[in-house]
Amino acid sequence: MNHDDVQSNKKVSGRVTPEKKLSDELQEISRTKEEFVAIASHQLRTPATAVKQYLGMLLQGYAGSVTALQMDMLQKAYESNERQIDIINQILDATRADMGKLTINKVDFDMCELIESVVAEQKPLIKSHGHRLKSEIPNVPIVYFGDKGYLRMVFENLLNNADKYTQPRGLISVKLSKSAGQIIVEVSDTGVGIAKDDIGKLFIKFSRIQNELSVKAGGSGVGLYIAQEIVKLHGGDIGVKSVLAKGSSFEVRLSDAKE
Amino acid sequence: MKVMIVEDEMILSDAYSQVLKAANMEVMRAYNGQEALEMLSVEAPNVVLLDLRMPILDGIGFLKGLQMSRKVPDMKVIIFSNYDDQAEIDEAFSLGARHYILKSWASPDDLIRVVREVGLATQTA
């Protein structure tokens, strides 16, 4: 190899190939997105946190007693702020899921206890809409190795949707079962139902199926997307059956094998 | 119980101070990690409520400084942050933090309960 070849090789080694340039740019975009998520999570949550503390103090009588009317107004403001915090958290989780950065922390826990807890928590709101709530949960523990916090979010989301998309005095059912190596949580309702052509759109980010209750239902449009990502991270899936004007059934299927 | 609030956002520091005082706790306030370390050299609280992202010296910097100073061994530190970056939280725990709370999750009652639980927890060998 002569001097020119060496020089030529030096030039080739130092040149950035188009593929490397694209890879670097994509990594930079990913870093920027990640930094945005970190900053947005802090900047969006901070004012909502301050509102939560001050409204919480007023509600709990830290500034003296309040009239019934003031309590009602403060409670509505507090709940509205809580919804805002939930939406911020959901959008951030959806962004993390997109980037493959949603991390789950698995522990052994009793699935029966989790479902009972979710049902108990959602019961007052469901009952306030005049719905009947039925639950079928086994008497013996069903131990599952998973992220209890994130799975709680999944079941809360499904139950919340069942409540939102069912006209008053409907029936909402939750059933937990174990069969053939699978743990199955089924949330059913007698609500507005979903057209066959729309079922595929349910788990798409920011997709909202239009129906008579969708405007009132509100929400961020990412709840089911996040739910599916969480279940997929556990190696499971979510099945949907629905008939327009009759109701829907969402089935979360998880393998009971410890991985 | 004496609690040190280390928080750069004044509005949040004010709110937490009011909540903790209403629960009959004594409150010390620092606005960054550097100030908190300087205050600790004079007076030690029972619990530190520590924000992570602060100017001058952040929460991780404070924890490292606390470890190196050895002035207050086994200080009970609660990470209180609106950043839920898992790597950062893991690092804080590896540096001796006892508990993590996402600020936007905690109501005033939640804050008091966690501070009391951590503050009253006995040391294990």
Interface residues (C-beta under 8 A of the other chain):
Chain A: A38 S41 H42 R45 T46 A48 T49 A50 K52 Q53 Y54 G56 M57 Q60 Y62 I85 I88 N89 T103
Chain B: E9 I11 L12 A15 Y16 Q18 V19 A22 R53 N82 Y83 D84 D85 Q86 L102 K103 S104 W105 A106 S107 P108 D109 L111
